[in-house]
Amino acid sequence: MLSSVRSGSTLLRVLLNSHSRIRAPHEMHLRTVHVNMSREFTADAMKELALDREELEHVLWDRVLHLELSRSGKDVIVDKTPPNTLIWPRLHRCWPEARFILLLRHPGAVIQSLTSRRADPDHEAIRAEVLGYAEKLEEARQNLTGVHVITYEDLTADPERITRGLCEYLGVPWESGMLDYGKQNHGTFRPKLGDWSEEIRSGRIQAARQADPTAQLPPRLADLAKAWGYRL
């Protein structure tokens, strides 16, 4: 799953994780899990196996996902860590046959959400952060073949239709229990592993907060919002 921070990825995770065949764990931050070759000859030994540091990390990442999937007893796994969006080309190299879900949200609403959650918000830095995610999402939207694009606003307004489309894309039958995610165990909701707000803990799908219609977006973010179908 590729998304910006504050775009509803935790909600989508728990909806998917409520399916009997889909495992969608907390944010795993695989891109920060690295391999250390501690001796001079280690790299040479791995080179003989056609493995460099990046490929070794891919092996490790893949093993972590496989282990989590095996423990769950399910057969489809979804990783929803938003910063993965910033390295989507590498993810595509690691898993060339993976299916990608793009979760979009109005950039103005993302800016508002980030601003409200920070004690002393740096407005310029927040706009730059949101733009960084938006640029990578647009790159992925333009370059990945067969990517499935949804919006947070549509997900909260019509969750059955959106989750039916997702299940079709993932090759599993839709289950009505996905919409009642509060009845399932999704692990701990806490910082750094996803959203931990009262809204997500409520177990209910709640309407997306809309962007302030009077707030102006930086020109490039406005262009991207229009490209994604948002009215400004």
Contacts in CASP RR format, 6 or more apart in sequence:
PFRMAT RR
TARGET T0000
AUTHOR 0000-0000-0000
METHOD contacts of the structure
MODEL  1
MLSSVRSGSTLLRVLLNSHSRIRAPHEMHLRTVHVNMSREFTADAMKELA
LDREELEHVLWDRVLHLELSRSGKDVIVDKTPPNTLIWPRLHRCWPEARF
ILLLRHPGAVIQSLTSRRADPDHEAIRAEVLGYAEKLEEARQNLTGVHVI
TYEDLTADPERITRGLCEYLGVPWESGMLDYGKQNHGTFRPKLGDWSEEI
RSGRIQAARQADPTAQLPPRLADLAKAWGYRL
1 9 0 8 1.000
1 12 0 8 1.000
1 13 0 8 1.000
1 78 0 8 1.000
1 79 0 8 1.000
1 80 0 8 1.000
1 84 0 8 1.000
1 100 0 8 1.000
1 101 0 8 1.000
1 103 0 8 1.000
2 84 0 8 1.000
2 85 0 8 1.000
2 88 0 8 1.000
2 100 0 8 1.000
2 101 0 8 1.000
2 102 0 8 1.000
2 103 0 8 1.000
2 136 0 8 1.000
2 137 0 8 1.000
2 140 0 8 1.000
3 9 0 8 1.000
3 12 0 8 1.000
3 80 0 8 1.000
3 82 0 8 1.000
3 85 0 8 1.000
3 102 0 8 1.000
3 103 0 8 1.000
3 104 0 8 1.000
3 105 0 8 1.000
3 133 0 8 1.000
3 137 0 8 1.000
4 82 0 8 1.000
4 85 0 8 1.000
4 105 0 8 1.000
4 107 0 8 1.000
4 110 0 8 1.000
4 130 0 8 1.000
4 133 0 8 1.000
4 134 0 8 1.000
4 137 0 8 1.000
5 82 0 8 1.000
5 83 0 8 1.000
5 110 0 8 1.000
5 114 0 8 1.000
5 129 0 8 1.000
5 133 0 8 1.000
6 105 0 8 1.000
6 110 0 8 1.000
6 113 0 8 1.000
6 114 0 8 1.000
6 117 0 8 1.000
7 82 0 8 1.000
7 103 0 8 1.000
7 104 0 8 1.000
7 105 0 8 1.000
7 110 0 8 1.000
7 152 0 8 1.000
8 103 0 8 1.000
8 105 0 8 1.000
8 152 0 8 1.000
8 155 0 8 1.000
8 195 0 8 1.000
9 80 0 8 1.000
9 82 0 8 1.000
9 103 0 8 1.000
9 194 0 8 1.000
9 195 0 8 1.000
10 80 0 8 1.000
10 189 0 8 1.000
10 194 0 8 1.000
10 195 0 8 1.000
10 200 0 8 1.000
11 152 0 8 1.000
11 155 0 8 1.000
11 156 0 8 1.000
11 195 0 8 1.000
11 200 0 8 1.000
11 205 0 8 1.000
12 24 0 8 1.000
12 80 0 8 1.000
12 101 0 8 1.000
12 103 0 8 1.000
12 155 0 8 1.000
13 24 0 8 1.000
13 25 0 8 1.000
13 26 0 8 1.000
13 78 0 8 1.000
13 80 0 8 1.000
13 186 0 8 1.000
14 24 0 8 1.000
14 181 0 8 1.000
14 182 0 8 1.000
14 184 0 8 1.000
14 186 0 8 1.000
14 200 0 8 1.000
14 203 0 8 1.000
15 155 0 8 1.000
15 159 0 8 1.000
15 163 0 8 1.000
15 178 0 8 1.000
15 179 0 8 1.000
15 181 0 8 1.000
15 205 0 8 1.000
16 22 0 8 1.000
16 24 0 8 1.000
16 78 0 8 1.000
16 163 0 8 1.000
16 166 0 8 1.000
16 178 0 8 1.000
17 23 0 8 1.000
17 24 0 8 1.000
17 25 0 8 1.000
17 78 0 8 1.000
17 181 0 8 1.000
17 184 0 8 1.000
17 186 0 8 1.000
18 175 0 8 1.000
18 177 0 8 1.000
18 178 0 8 1.000
18 179 0 8 1.000
18 180 0 8 1.000
18 181 0 8 1.000
18 182 0 8 1.000
18 183 0 8 1.000
18 184 0 8 1.000
18 186 0 8 1.000
19 167 0 8 1.000
19 172 0 8 1.000
19 175 0 8 1.000
19 177 0 8 1.000
19 178 0 8 1.000
20 74 0 8 1.000
20 175 0 8 1.000
21 74 0 8 1.000
21 75 0 8 1.000
21 76 0 8 1.000
21 172 0 8 1.000
22 74 0 8 1.000
22 76 0 8 1.000
22 77 0 8 1.000
22 78 0 8 1.000
22 170 0 8 1.000
22 172 0 8 1.000
23 68 0 8 1.000
23 69 0 8 1.000
23 72 0 8 1.000
23 73 0 8 1.000
23 74 0 8 1.000
23 76 0 8 1.000
23 77 0 8 1.000
23 78 0 8 1.000
24 77 0 8 1.000
24 78 0 8 1.000
24 79 0 8 1.000
24 80 0 8 1.000
25 68 0 8 1.000
25 77 0 8 1.000
25 79 0 8 1.000
26 186 0 8 1.000
26 187 0 8 1.000
26 188 0 8 1.000
26 193 0 8 1.000
26 194 0 8 1.000
27 80 0 8 1.000
27 81 0 8 1.000
27 82 0 8 1.000
27 192 0 8 1.000
27 193 0 8 1.000
27 194 0 8 1.000
28 64 0 8 1.000
28 65 0 8 1.000
28 68 0 8 1.000
28 79 0 8 1.000
28 81 0 8 1.000
29 81 0 8 1.000
29 83 0 8 1.000
29 192 0 8 1.000
30 61 0 8 1.000
30 64 0 8 1.000
30 65 0 8 1.000
30 79 0 8 1.000
30 81 0 8 1.000
30 84 0 8 1.000
31 81 0 8 1.000
31 83 0 8 1.000
31 84 0 8 1.000
31 86 0 8 1.000
31 87 0 8 1.000
31 90 0 8 1.000
33 57 0 8 1.000
33 60 0 8 1.000
33 61 0 8 1.000
33 64 0 8 1.000
34 53 0 8 1.000
34 57 0 8 1.000
35 53 0 8 1.000
35 56 0 8 1.000
35 57 0 8 1.000
35 60 0 8 1.000
37 43 0 8 1.000
37 46 0 8 1.000
37 53 0 8 1.000
37 56 0 8 1.000
43 52 0 8 1.000
43 53 0 8 1.000
46 52 0 8 1.000
46 53 0 8 1.000
46 56 0 8 1.000
51 59 0 8 1.000
54 90 0 8 1.000
58 93 0 8 1.000
58 94 0 8 1.000
61 94 0 8 1.000
62 94 0 8 1.000
62 95 0 8 1.000
65 77 0 8 1.000
65 79 0 8 1.000
68 77 0 8 1.000
69 75 0 8 1.000
69 76 0 8 1.000
69 77 0 8 1.000
76 170 0 8 1.000
76 171 0 8 1.000
76 172 0 8 1.000
78 101 0 8 1.000
82 133 0 8 1.000
84 91 0 8 1.000
85 133 0 8 1.000
85 136 0 8 1.000
85 137 0 8 1.000
85 140 0 8 1.000
86 132 0 8 1.000
86 133 0 8 1.000
86 136 0 8 1.000
88 100 0 8 1.000
88 136 0 8 1.000
88 139 0 8 1.000
88 140 0 8 1.000
88 144 0 8 1.000
91 98 0 8 1.000
92 98 0 8 1.000
92 100 0 8 1.000
92 144 0 8 1.000
99 146 0 8 1.000
99 148 0 8 1.000
99 169 0 8 1.000
99 170 0 8 1.000
100 140 0 8 1.000
100 144 0 8 1.000
100 146 0 8 1.000
100 147 0 8 1.000
100 148 0 8 1.000
101 147 0 8 1.000
101 148 0 8 1.000
101 149 0 8 1.000
101 150 0 8 1.000
101 166 0 8 1.000
101 169 0 8 1.000
102 137 0 8 1.000
102 140 0 8 1.000
102 141 0 8 1.000
102 147 0 8 1.000
102 148 0 8 1.000
102 149 0 8 1.000
102 150 0 8 1.000
103 150 0 8 1.000
103 151 0 8 1.000
103 152 0 8 1.000
103 155 0 8 1.000
104 137 0 8 1.000
104 149 0 8 1.000
104 150 0 8 1.000
104 151 0 8 1.000
104 152 0 8 1.000
104 228 0 8 1.000
105 151 0 8 1.000
105 152 0 8 1.000
105 153 0 8 1.000
105 208 0 8 1.000
106 153 0 8 1.000
106 210 0 8 1.000
106 211 0 8 1.000
106 225 0 8 1.000
106 230 0 8 1.000
107 130 0 8 1.000
107 131 0 8 1.000
107 134 0 8 1.000
107 211 0 8 1.000
107 217 0 8 1.000
107 221 0 8 1.000
107 224 0 8 1.000
107 225 0 8 1.000
107 230 0 8 1.000
108 130 0 8 1.000
108 211 0 8 1.000
108 212 0 8 1.000
108 215 0 8 1.000
108 217 0 8 1.000
108 221 0 8 1.000
108 225 0 8 1.000
109 208 0 8 1.000
109 209 0 8 1.000
109 210 0 8 1.000
109 211 0 8 1.000
110 130 0 8 1.000
110 133 0 8 1.000
111 126 0 8 1.000
111 127 0 8 1.000
111 130 0 8 1.000
111 215 0 8 1.000
111 217 0 8 1.000
112 209 0 8 1.000
112 211 0 8 1.000
112 212 0 8 1.000
112 215 0 8 1.000
113 209 0 8 1.000
114 121 0 8 1.000
114 126 0 8 1.000
114 129 0 8 1.000
114 130 0 8 1.000
115 121 0 8 1.000
115 123 0 8 1.000
115 126 0 8 1.000
118 126 0 8 1.000
127 218 0 8 1.000
127 221 0 8 1.000
130 221 0 8 1.000
131 218 0 8 1.000
131 220 0 8 1.000
131 221 0 8 1.000
134 221 0 8 1.000
134 224 0 8 1.000
135 220 0 8 1.000
135 224 0 8 1.000
137 224 0 8 1.000
138 224 0 8 1.000
138 227 0 8 1.000
140 147 0 8 1.000
141 147 0 8 1.000
141 149 0 8 1.000
148 165 0 8 1.000
148 166 0 8 1.000
148 169 0 8 1.000
150 162 0 8 1.000
150 166 0 8 1.000
151 228 0 8 1.000
152 208 0 8 1.000
153 208 0 8 1.000
153 210 0 8 1.000
154 161 0 8 1.000
154 162 0 8 1.000
155 162 0 8 1.000
155 163 0 8 1.000
155 205 0 8 1.000
155 208 0 8 1.000
156 205 0 8 1.000
156 206 0 8 1.000
156 207 0 8 1.000
156 208 0 8 1.000
157 207 0 8 1.000
157 208 0 8 1.000
159 179 0 8 1.000
159 205 0 8 1.000
160 176 0 8 1.000
160 179 0 8 1.000
163 174 0 8 1.000
163 178 0 8 1.000
163 179 0 8 1.000
164 174 0 8 1.000
165 174 0 8 1.000
167 173 0 8 1.000
167 174 0 8 1.000
167 175 0 8 1.000
167 178 0 8 1.000
168 174 0 8 1.000
177 183 0 8 1.000
179 205 0 8 1.000
180 203 0 8 1.000
181 203 0 8 1.000
181 205 0 8 1.000
182 203 0 8 1.000
182 204 0 8 1.000
189 195 0 8 1.000
189 196 0 8 1.000
189 200 0 8 1.000
189 201 0 8 1.000
190 196 0 8 1.000
199 206 0 8 1.000
211 230 0 8 1.000
216 222 0 8 1.000
217 225 0 8 1.000
217 232 0 8 1.000
222 232 0 8 1.000
225 232 0 8 1.000
226 232 0 8 1.000
END
